[in-house]
Amino acid sequence: MAGRNGRTVRDLRRANRTAVLQRLYFDGPLSRFALGPATGLSSGSVSNVVADLLADGLVEEAGSVDSDGGRPRTLLRVAPGSGHMIGVDVGETRVRVELFDLTLTELARVERPLAGGRYEVEVVAAHIRQGIAEVLDTAGLAPERLLGVGIGVPGIVERTPDGGALVHGQTIGWDAVPLEALLRTGTPLPDTVPYFIDNGAKTLGQAEMWFGAGRGARNAVVVLFGSGVGASLVTPEAEQGRAVEWGHLTVRVRGRRCRCGALGCLEAYAGAESLLARWREKGGRVPDGTDEESALTAMLAAAYPPGDGEADPVALAVLEETAEYLGAGLSGLINLFQPERVLIGGWAGLALGARFLPAVRRHALAYALRHPAGKVTVGLGRLGPDAVTVGAAILPLADFFAHGGRRPHPAPEPPLPAWHTALRERAPR
C-alpha cells in the first residue's frame, strides 16, 4: 500500500535499512542508542532494522561501550565477509582487477599489461574475464556471492535497454563498443551478478568522495591526470558524480593535434602522453623502450635532480608550461561550477605531486574569477594510483546500499497484452 507521497511500506523499510547500514559503514562501530540520532530514526525502528540486519548476517557485534550508569551498550559494525565486490580499472598501461570484501579490504589482485597502449577490444575483454576468474579462485570465493563488478573505462558510457553499457572511447579507438555484452560471453559469472560500467574519472571521484580528500565536501571536482585528462563533477544534484570530458575542451585554436583527432584540446597539452612528446620535441632525452610511467619518472629526475645536480632546463620549461595549461583548464571548471575543492589524482598527477601542485594552483587561481577562486582549495587526492579500482568497486556497493542491503532480483516480465497474442495468432505461418 502506498502512502500520500507514493512510498510503500516496503520503500520505507528499505530506506531505513539503507540509513542504518550507511551510518554503520562510515561511522561504526556504533551502539543502537547512538544510531537513533545518527539516522533520525526512532529507537523502535532502529531495533527492528538492526534485528533484520543481524539475521541477514550484514551486521555483527563488535564489543561494548560503557553507558551512563546503565548496562554496557553493544557496539555494531558491518560484517566484512557479508558481501564482496570486484573493481576493474581499464587504464592506459594495464588492466587491473581487484576483489574486495564489503569494507573494501583488498582480498586479491591481478594486473595485465596493455602492450604499447593497445586497446583491442577482445584483448581488454579477455583480460577482464580472466582477471575476474583469477581473483575469485585466489580467494576461494564462489562467483554467485559477488554483489557486482564495477569497471572504470576511458570514454563516454551509454546505457541501452537491450545491449547493456556501450563505451564510446574516441581516444582509444572504441566506437559504441558493447563491453557489457562482450563480458557476458564466456564470463565466469552467473547472469544474476550485475556489471556496473562507468567512466574512470567518475570512479576516481567516487573513491575520493567516499574515503579520500573529498569527504565532507558537497561540491567538488576530481581530476584524473594520466596519459590524458578527465574529470568528475560532484554536486548536490549529482551526488554520485558526473563524468565530464574536460580533457577535450579546446584551449588553443589550431593548436596541437589531440589523440582524439581534434586540434587544441587540453589533453594535447596537459596529459602525460603530450607532456613527454613535447619534452622529446624540444630535445629532451626521453628513455627509449620504456612505458609512460617510467619515462615520466625520468623526466622528473631530470627536472628535479637529487642533491646538487644540474636541472634540465627543457624538462623544467615543459613542466611549467603543462602546469599553466592544467591550471587554465581548472579555472574553467572553477568558474563554471564553483566547487569547494579541486582534487588531482591519477598516476601522473600523483607522480608529479607536491612539486607540481603549487604551480598548478597558482595558475588556476590567476585565471579564475576572484569570487569562486577565493572559495576553492586545490589539492591532491589521497587514495593513490589504485583509486580508480576502489571507486569502481564502490559502484556495486552503492547499489547494494540503495537496495537496503538486499540483492536486487530481476523483475519478472509482465504478461503480454491480449491484443498482442491475438495478432501473433493471426500472423501467417
C-alpha positions as CSV (number, residue, x, y, z in Angstrom):
1,M,0.0,0.0,0.0
2,A,1.3,3.4,-1.0
3,G,1.1,6.5,1.2
4,R,0.3,10.0,0.1
5,N,3.8,10.6,-1.1
6,G,3.7,7.4,-3.2
7,R,6.1,5.4,-0.9
8,T,5.1,2.0,0.2
9,V,5.9,0.3,3.5
10,R,8.5,-1.7,1.6
11,D,10.1,1.5,0.4
12,L,10.2,2.8,4.0
13,R,11.8,-0.4,5.3
14,R,14.4,-0.3,2.6
15,A,15.2,3.4,3.3
16,N,15.6,2.6,7.0
17,R,17.9,-0.3,6.3
18,T,20.0,1.9,4.0
19,A,20.2,4.6,6.6
20,V,21.4,2.2,9.3
21,L,23.8,0.4,7.0
22,Q,25.5,3.5,5.7
23,R,25.8,5.1,9.2
24,L,27.5,1.9,10.5
25,Y,29.6,1.7,7.4
26,F,31.1,5.2,7.6
27,D,31.0,5.9,11.3
28,G,30.8,2.5,13.0
29,P,31.1,0.7,15.3
30,L,28.0,2.3,16.9
31,S,25.5,1.3,19.5
32,R,21.8,1.1,18.9
33,F,21.4,4.1,21.2
34,A,23.8,6.1,19.0
35,L,22.2,5.0,15.8
36,G,18.9,6.8,16.6
37,P,20.2,10.4,16.5
38,A,22.7,9.5,13.8
39,T,20.0,8.3,11.4
40,G,17.0,10.2,12.6
41,L,15.0,7.0,13.3
42,S,13.1,6.1,16.4
43,S,14.6,3.6,18.9
44,G,11.9,1.1,17.8
45,S,12.8,1.5,14.1
46,V,16.5,1.1,14.9
47,S,15.8,-2.0,16.9
48,N,13.7,-3.6,14.1
49,V,16.2,-2.7,11.4
50,V,19.2,-3.9,13.4
51,A,17.4,-7.2,14.2
52,D,16.8,-7.7,10.4
53,L,20.4,-6.9,9.5
54,L,21.8,-9.2,12.2
55,A,19.5,-12.0,10.9
56,D,20.8,-11.4,7.4
57,G,24.4,-11.5,8.5
58,L,25.1,-8.0,7.3
59,V,25.9,-6.6,10.8
60,E,27.8,-8.1,13.7
61,E,28.6,-7.3,17.3
62,A,31.9,-5.5,17.9
63,G,32.3,-5.3,21.6
64,S,30.6,-2.9,24.0
65,V,30.9,0.6,25.5
66,D,30.0,1.8,29.0
67,S,26.8,3.8,29.3
68,D,25.9,6.5,31.9
69,G,25.1,4.3,34.9
70,G,23.3,1.6,33.0
71,R,24.3,-1.7,31.3
72,P,27.1,-1.5,28.7
73,R,25.9,-0.9,25.2
74,T,26.7,-3.4,22.5
75,L,28.6,-1.9,19.5
76,L,27.6,-2.9,16.0
77,R,29.5,-2.9,12.7
78,V,29.1,-4.0,9.2
79,A,30.3,-7.6,8.7
80,P,33.2,-7.6,6.3
81,G,32.5,-11.0,4.8
82,S,28.8,-10.4,4.2
83,G,29.4,-9.2,0.7
84,H,32.1,-9.0,-2.0
85,M,32.8,-6.7,-5.0
86,I,35.2,-6.6,-7.9
87,G,36.7,-3.4,-9.2
88,V,38.3,-3.1,-12.6
89,D,40.5,-0.3,-13.9
90,V,40.9,-0.3,-17.7
91,G,43.9,2.1,-17.5
92,E,46.4,3.5,-20.0
93,T,49.1,0.8,-19.5
94,R,47.3,-2.1,-17.8
95,V,44.0,-3.7,-16.8
96,R,43.8,-4.0,-13.0
97,V,41.3,-6.3,-11.3
98,E,40.8,-6.4,-7.6
99,L,38.5,-8.3,-5.3
100,F,37.2,-6.6,-2.1
101,D,35.1,-7.6,0.9
102,L,32.2,-5.4,2.0
103,T,34.5,-3.0,3.9
104,L,36.7,-2.6,0.8
105,T,39.6,-4.6,2.1
106,E,41.6,-6.0,-0.8
107,L,41.5,-9.8,-1.0
108,A,43.1,-10.5,-4.3
109,R,44.6,-8.6,-7.3
110,V,45.6,-9.3,-10.9
111,E,47.2,-6.9,-13.4
112,R,47.5,-7.4,-17.1
113,P,49.7,-5.1,-19.2
114,L,48.4,-3.4,-22.3
115,A,51.5,-3.6,-24.6
116,G,52.2,-0.3,-26.3
117,G,48.9,1.1,-25.0
118,R,46.9,-1.1,-27.4
119,Y,43.2,-1.3,-26.7
120,E,42.0,-4.1,-28.8
121,V,38.5,-4.7,-27.6
122,E,38.8,-8.5,-27.4
123,V,42.1,-8.3,-25.6
124,V,40.8,-6.0,-22.9
125,A,37.6,-8.0,-22.5
126,A,39.7,-11.2,-22.2
127,H,41.9,-9.6,-19.6
128,I,38.8,-8.6,-17.5
129,R,37.2,-12.0,-17.8
130,Q,40.4,-13.9,-16.9
131,G,41.2,-11.4,-14.1
132,I,37.8,-12.0,-12.5
133,A,38.2,-15.7,-12.7
134,E,41.7,-15.5,-11.2
135,V,40.9,-13.3,-8.2
136,L,37.9,-15.4,-7.3
137,D,40.0,-18.5,-7.5
138,T,42.7,-16.9,-5.4
139,A,40.2,-16.0,-2.6
140,G,38.3,-19.3,-2.9
141,L,35.1,-17.3,-3.5
142,A,32.0,-18.6,-5.3
143,P,31.0,-16.2,-8.2
144,E,27.4,-16.0,-7.1
145,R,28.4,-14.4,-3.8
146,L,29.5,-11.2,-5.6
147,L,27.4,-8.1,-5.3
148,G,28.6,-7.0,-8.7
149,V,31.6,-6.0,-10.8
150,G,32.4,-2.3,-11.3
151,I,34.5,-1.2,-14.2
152,G,36.2,2.2,-14.9
153,V,36.9,2.8,-18.6
154,P,38.2,5.7,-20.7
155,G,35.4,7.4,-22.6
156,I,31.7,8.1,-22.5
157,V,29.4,5.3,-21.3
158,E,26.0,4.9,-22.8
159,R,23.4,2.7,-21.2
160,T,21.0,0.9,-23.5
161,P,17.9,-1.2,-22.6
162,D,19.0,-4.2,-24.7
163,G,22.7,-4.3,-25.1
164,G,23.8,-3.1,-21.7
165,A,26.6,-0.5,-21.5
166,L,28.2,0.8,-24.7
167,V,31.6,2.6,-24.5
168,H,32.5,5.5,-26.8
169,G,36.2,5.8,-26.3
170,Q,37.4,8.0,-29.2
171,T,40.9,8.4,-27.9
172,I,41.4,4.6,-27.8
173,G,39.5,3.8,-31.0
174,W,36.4,2.4,-29.3
175,D,33.2,3.3,-31.1
176,A,30.0,2.1,-29.3
177,V,31.8,-1.0,-28.0
178,P,29.2,-3.3,-26.3
179,L,31.6,-4.1,-23.4
180,E,28.9,-5.5,-21.1
181,A,27.7,-7.9,-23.7
182,L,31.2,-9.0,-24.6
183,L,32.0,-9.6,-20.9
184,R,28.9,-11.8,-20.6
185,T,30.3,-14.1,-23.3
186,G,32.5,-16.7,-21.7
187,T,32.3,-15.0,-18.3
188,P,32.8,-17.0,-15.1
189,L,29.9,-15.1,-13.5
190,P,26.2,-16.0,-13.4
191,D,23.7,-13.7,-15.0
192,T,22.5,-12.7,-11.5
193,V,25.8,-10.8,-10.9
194,P,25.5,-7.3,-12.4
195,Y,28.1,-5.2,-14.2
196,F,28.5,-1.5,-13.4
197,I,30.5,0.2,-16.1
198,D,31.3,3.9,-15.9
199,N,34.0,6.5,-16.8
200,G,37.3,6.1,-14.9
201,A,37.3,9.7,-13.8
202,K,33.9,9.1,-12.2
203,T,35.1,6.0,-10.3
204,L,38.1,8.0,-9.1
205,G,35.7,10.7,-7.9
206,Q,33.6,8.1,-6.1
207,A,36.6,6.8,-4.2
208,E,37.9,10.3,-3.2
209,M,34.5,11.5,-2.1
210,W,33.7,8.4,0.0
211,F,37.1,7.8,1.6
212,G,39.7,10.3,0.4
213,A,40.3,14.1,0.2
214,G,36.7,14.8,-0.9
215,R,35.0,13.6,2.3
216,G,32.7,16.3,3.7
217,A,32.6,18.4,0.5
218,R,29.2,19.0,-1.2
219,N,30.7,20.4,-4.4
220,A,34.0,19.1,-5.7
221,V,35.8,18.4,-9.0
222,V,38.1,15.4,-9.1
223,V,40.6,15.3,-11.9
224,L,42.1,12.1,-13.4
225,F,45.5,13.0,-14.7
226,G,47.1,10.1,-16.6
227,S,48.0,9.7,-20.2
228,G,45.2,12.0,-20.8
229,V,43.0,14.1,-18.5
230,G,39.4,13.8,-17.4
231,A,37.2,15.0,-14.5
232,S,34.3,14.1,-12.3
233,L,31.9,16.7,-11.0
234,V,30.1,16.1,-7.7
235,T,27.3,18.4,-6.7
236,P,24.2,18.1,-4.5
237,E,22.3,17.4,-7.8
238,A,24.8,14.7,-8.8
239,E,25.9,13.2,-5.5
240,Q,27.2,10.0,-7.3
241,G,29.3,12.2,-9.6
242,R,29.1,13.0,-13.3
243,A,32.0,12.4,-15.7
244,V,32.8,15.3,-17.9
245,E,35.1,15.1,-21.0
246,W,37.1,18.0,-19.7
247,G,40.3,16.9,-21.5
248,H,38.7,17.7,-24.8
249,L,37.9,21.3,-24.1
250,T,39.6,23.5,-26.7
251,V,42.3,25.6,-25.0
252,R,44.2,26.7,-28.1
253,V,42.6,27.4,-31.5
254,R,44.5,25.5,-34.3
255,G,46.7,24.0,-31.6
256,R,48.4,20.7,-31.2
257,R,46.6,17.6,-32.6
258,C,45.0,15.7,-29.8
259,R,44.8,11.9,-29.8
260,C,41.0,12.3,-30.2
261,G,41.8,13.8,-33.7
262,A,40.8,17.4,-32.8
263,L,43.1,20.4,-32.6
264,G,44.0,22.3,-29.4
265,C,42.4,20.1,-26.8
266,L,43.6,20.5,-23.2
267,E,44.7,16.8,-23.3
268,A,47.1,17.7,-26.1
269,Y,49.0,19.9,-23.6
270,A,48.2,18.5,-20.1
271,G,48.2,14.7,-20.4
272,A,51.3,12.7,-19.7
273,E,51.5,11.5,-23.3
274,S,51.6,15.0,-24.6
275,L,53.9,16.2,-21.9
276,L,56.5,13.6,-22.8
277,A,56.0,14.2,-26.5
278,R,56.7,18.0,-26.0
279,W,59.8,17.2,-24.0
280,R,61.1,14.9,-26.8
281,E,60.3,17.5,-29.5
282,K,62.3,20.2,-27.6
283,G,65.4,17.9,-27.3
284,G,64.7,16.1,-24.0
285,R,66.3,12.7,-23.5
286,V,63.3,10.5,-23.2
287,P,64.5,6.9,-22.4
288,D,63.8,4.5,-25.3
289,G,61.8,1.4,-24.8
290,T,60.1,2.5,-21.5
291,D,56.5,2.9,-20.7
292,E,54.9,6.3,-19.9
293,E,55.3,5.9,-16.1
294,S,59.0,5.1,-16.3
295,A,59.5,7.9,-18.8
296,L,57.7,10.5,-16.6
297,T,59.9,9.4,-13.7
298,A,63.0,10.0,-15.8
299,M,61.7,13.5,-16.7
300,L,61.0,14.4,-13.1
301,A,64.5,13.2,-12.2
302,A,65.9,15.4,-15.0
303,A,63.9,18.5,-13.9
304,Y,64.5,17.9,-10.1
305,P,67.8,16.1,-9.8
306,P,68.8,14.9,-6.3
307,G,71.4,16.8,-4.3
308,D,73.3,19.5,-6.2
309,G,72.7,18.0,-9.7
310,E,72.0,20.4,-12.5
311,A,68.4,20.6,-13.6
312,D,67.4,20.0,-17.2
313,P,66.1,23.4,-18.3
314,V,64.0,21.9,-21.1
315,A,62.2,19.5,-18.7
316,L,61.6,22.3,-16.3
317,A,60.2,24.5,-19.0
318,V,57.8,21.8,-20.3
319,L,56.6,21.0,-16.8
320,E,55.9,24.7,-16.2
321,E,54.0,25.0,-19.5
322,T,52.0,21.9,-18.6
323,A,51.2,23.4,-15.2
324,E,49.9,26.6,-16.8
325,Y,47.7,24.7,-19.2
326,L,46.3,22.5,-16.5
327,G,45.7,25.5,-14.2
328,A,44.0,27.4,-17.0
329,G,41.8,24.3,-17.6
330,L,40.9,24.1,-14.0
331,S,40.0,27.8,-13.9
332,G,37.2,27.0,-16.4
333,L,35.8,24.3,-14.0
334,I,36.1,26.7,-11.1
335,N,34.2,29.4,-12.9
336,L,31.5,27.1,-14.2
337,F,30.8,25.0,-11.1
338,Q,32.3,27.0,-8.2
339,P,33.4,23.9,-6.3
340,E,34.7,23.8,-2.7
341,R,37.6,21.5,-3.7
342,V,39.5,20.6,-6.7
343,L,41.4,17.3,-6.3
344,I,44.1,16.0,-8.7
345,G,44.5,12.2,-8.9
346,G,45.6,9.6,-11.4
347,W,49.0,8.1,-11.7
348,A,50.6,11.0,-13.5
349,G,49.0,13.6,-11.2
350,L,50.3,11.8,-8.1
351,A,53.7,11.2,-9.6
352,L,54.1,15.0,-10.3
353,G,52.7,15.5,-6.9
354,A,53.8,18.2,-4.4
355,R,56.5,19.7,-6.7
356,F,53.9,20.3,-9.5
357,L,50.9,21.3,-7.4
358,P,52.0,24.9,-6.3
359,A,52.4,26.0,-10.0
360,V,49.0,24.4,-11.0
361,R,47.3,26.1,-8.0
362,R,48.9,29.5,-8.8
363,H,47.8,29.4,-12.5
364,A,44.3,28.1,-11.7
365,L,43.6,30.9,-9.3
366,A,45.2,33.5,-11.5
367,Y,42.9,32.6,-14.5
368,A,39.7,32.1,-12.4
369,L,37.3,34.7,-11.3
370,R,38.1,36.2,-7.9
371,H,35.0,35.1,-6.1
372,P,35.0,31.4,-6.9
373,A,38.8,31.3,-6.7
374,G,38.6,32.7,-3.2
375,K,36.4,29.8,-2.0
376,V,38.2,26.8,-3.6
377,T,41.1,24.7,-2.4
378,V,43.2,22.8,-4.9
379,G,45.0,19.7,-3.7
380,L,46.0,16.1,-4.4
381,G,43.9,13.0,-4.0
382,R,44.7,10.8,-1.0
383,L,44.0,7.3,-2.2
384,G,46.9,6.6,-4.5
385,P,47.0,5.1,-8.0
386,D,44.6,2.4,-7.1
387,A,41.7,4.8,-6.5
388,V,40.0,4.1,-9.9
389,T,39.8,0.4,-8.9
390,V,38.4,1.2,-5.5
391,G,35.9,3.6,-7.0
392,A,34.8,1.0,-9.5
393,A,34.1,-1.4,-6.6
394,I,32.0,1.3,-4.9
395,L,29.6,1.2,-7.8
396,P,28.1,-2.2,-6.9
397,L,28.4,-1.3,-3.2
398,A,26.4,1.9,-3.6
399,D,23.7,-0.1,-5.5
400,F,23.7,-2.6,-2.7
401,F,23.1,0.1,-0.1
402,A,20.4,1.7,-2.2
403,H,18.5,-1.6,-2.1
404,G,18.8,-1.7,1.7
405,G,21.4,-4.3,1.7
406,R,19.4,-6.8,-0.3
407,R,20.5,-8.2,-3.6
408,P,18.2,-6.9,-6.3
409,H,16.2,-9.6,-8.0
410,P,15.3,-9.3,-11.7
411,A,11.8,-8.1,-12.2
412,P,9.5,-10.8,-13.8
413,E,8.5,-10.0,-17.3
414,P,4.9,-8.7,-17.4
415,P,2.3,-10.7,-19.4
416,L,1.8,-9.6,-23.0
417,P,-1.5,-7.8,-23.6
418,A,-4.3,-9.7,-25.2
419,W,-4.1,-7.8,-28.5
420,H,-0.5,-8.8,-28.9
421,T,-1.4,-12.5,-28.5
422,A,-4.3,-12.2,-30.9
423,L,-2.1,-10.6,-33.6
424,R,0.5,-13.2,-33.3
425,E,-2.1,-16.0,-33.7
426,R,-3.4,-14.3,-36.9
427,A,0.1,-13.9,-38.4
428,P,0.8,-16.2,-41.4
429,R,2.9,-19.2,-40.7
